[in-house]
């Protein structure tokens, strides 16, 4: 069962009620110490690449897969930045979730940036001193932890 079908089957049972959703995100740094951000189609706002875990997948595997799907880049995970657990979101369709996200620092090893015009509207590297607003507090906190060179954070 794909993740989309899994979440859809759960939502058919619980509607828009609050539930746990697990995600992985990636902070990708280039040689100029710039961070890769994705303008997300569901929010028309900037955030780090990442997405929902699929059944049977590890957090690291999710990060690698989601980065490729959303950016066209193959990445290698360097280390865990942190696990962000006490965050709540309401999606444009009314679904509510407590989102649990594992953020990893990753390095691009091959591939070229590409957008799909749906899930990913735009991709760009930003200087760490000039990041645009990030779409949720979870991404903002991960960025702050990365900038402070923290590892193994938990919130």
C-alpha positions in Angstrom: 0.0 0.0 0.0 1.5 3.4 -1.0 1.7 6.1 1.6 -0.9 8.2 -0.2 -3.4 5.3 -0.1 -2.5 4.6 3.6 -3.1 8.2 4.7 -6.3 8.3 2.5 -7.6 5.1 4.1 -6.9 6.5 7.6 -8.6 9.8 6.7 -11.7 7.8 5.5 -12.0 6.5 9.0 -11.2 9.6 11.0 -12.1 12.5 8.6 -10.3 15.7 9.4 -9.7 14.7 13.1 -6.3 15.2 14.6 -3.8 12.3 14.1 -0.1 11.7 14.1 1.8 12.0 10.8 5.5 11.2 10.5 7.8 13.1 8.1 11.5 13.5 7.2 13.1 16.7 6.0 16.4 17.6 4.6 18.6 20.6 5.1 20.9 20.6 2.0 23.9 22.9 2.0 25.9 23.8 -1.1 29.6 24.8 -1.4 28.6 28.5 -0.8 27.0 27.6 2.5 23.5 28.3 1.0 20.5 26.3 2.0 18.2 24.6 -0.6 14.5 25.6 -0.1 11.4 24.4 -1.9 8.4 26.5 -2.7 5.7 24.1 -1.9 2.6 23.8 -4.1 0.3 23.0 -1.2 1.1 26.2 0.6 2.8 28.5 -2.0 5.5 29.1 0.6 9.1 28.1 1.3 10.3 25.2 3.3 12.8 22.4 3.3 12.3 19.4 1.0 10.8 16.4 2.7 7.6 14.5 3.1 5.6 11.7 4.7 7.1 8.4 5.7 5.8 5.3 3.8 5.0 2.1 5.6 8.2 0.0 6.2 10.5 3.0 5.5 13.1 4.4 7.9 13.3 8.2 8.5 16.6 8.3 6.6 15.1 6.4 3.6 12.2 8.8 3.6 14.5 11.9 3.5 16.5 10.5 0.6 13.4 9.5 -1.4 11.5 12.7 -0.8 14.5 14.9 -1.7 14.8 13.0 -5.0 11.1 13.2 -5.7 10.8 16.9 -4.9 14.2 18.2 -6.2 15.8 15.7 -8.6 18.8 15.4 -6.4 20.3 12.3 -5.0 21.6 13.0 -1.5 23.7 11.4 1.2 22.6 11.9 4.8 25.4 13.4 6.9 23.7 13.5 10.3 20.5 13.9 12.3 19.8 17.5 13.2 16.8 16.7 15.4 13.4 15.2 15.9 10.6 17.8 16.1 7.5 16.4 17.7 5.3 18.9 19.4 3.9 20.7 16.3 0.4 20.9 15.0 -0.8 21.7 11.5 -4.0 22.1 9.7 -3.8 21.5 6.0 -5.6 23.5 3.3 -8.2 20.6 3.0 -9.0 20.8 6.7 -7.0 17.7 7.8 -5.4 18.2 11.2 -2.2 16.5 12.4 0.4 16.5 15.1 3.5 16.3 12.8 6.6 14.5 13.8 9.6 15.3 11.6 13.1 14.0 11.5 15.4 16.6 10.0 18.7 15.5 8.5 21.7 17.5 7.1 22.3 16.1 3.6 24.7 16.6 0.9 23.8 16.4 -2.8 25.9 13.7 -4.6 24.3 13.9 -8.1 21.4 15.0 -10.1 20.0 18.4 -11.3 17.4 20.6 -9.7 14.0 20.1 -11.3 10.5 21.2 -10.3 7.2 19.5 -11.2 5.0 22.6 -11.0 2.6 20.8 -8.6 4.3 19.6 -5.4 7.4 21.8 -6.1 6.8 25.2 -7.6 10.3 26.5 -7.3 13.7 25.5 -5.9 16.4 27.9 -4.9 19.6 28.1 -2.7 19.5 31.0 -0.2 22.3 32.5 1.8 21.9 31.6 5.5 21.8 35.3 6.3 18.9 35.9 3.9 16.4 33.1 4.2 12.8 33.8 3.3 10.0 33.1 5.9 9.5 29.3 6.3 6.0 28.0 6.1 5.7 26.3 9.5 7.4 26.7 13.0 8.8 23.1 12.7 11.0 24.2 9.7 11.9 27.5 11.4 13.1 25.6 14.5 15.1 23.1 12.5 16.7 26.0 10.6 17.6 27.7 13.9 19.1 24.5 15.3 21.1 23.9 12.1 22.4 27.5 12.2 23.5 27.0 15.8 25.3 23.8 14.7 23.2 21.7 17.1 22.8 17.9 16.6 20.4 15.5 18.2 17.9 18.1 19.1 14.4 17.2 20.3 11.5 19.5 20.6 
